[in-house]
Amino acid sequence: MSSPSLTGAQKTRLRGLGQTMPDIQQVGREGAAPAVVAQLDRELSRCELVKLRFTGGQDRHERAALHAALAAATGSECVGAVGHTALFWRAGAEGSKLLADEAG
């Protein structure tokens, strides 16, 4: 279920794509609850790149732990986090459509 690590350039590209994206989901005090994990998993299957907003009043260390827990639970990678917002990426079943033009 683990995916190969992304290069710095790939993460930069994904963060650039994520800047104009709306927050798909908000994560509150419940943190990495099963419903949050299931919703994130569905969204990653649908569109590869998902932006989450953390609204539960967690400090930066708690948010970093939540990022890691959500990434591990969904088989994704947190490609960037600024403040209360984090961006998660997971390649689709046929590979990444967002990073496909870098392959050649």
C-alpha positions, 0 to 999 in steps of 0.5 A: 500500500505504500507508494514510492516517495515523491521528489522535491520537484514533484511535491512543489508541482502538487503544492502549486496545483493545490493552491487554487483548490478549495478545502474539500473537507474540514477535520475537527476535534475528532481528528482521524475518526473513521468517517474522516478517513473514509471521506479522505479515501473516497476523495483521493480515489476520485481526484488524487489531490485533496486539501483539508482544513484542520479546525479543531484547535490542535497545535502544530505538533498535533496537526503534524501527527494527524497528517501522518495518521491520515496519510498512513490510514489512506496510503497517501502522502502529505505533500504540504502543510501550511497553518491549518491546511494540508494537502494530500496526494495519492496516485490513481490505480493507473498511476498519477494523472497529475504527474504524468507529463513529468514521466518523459 
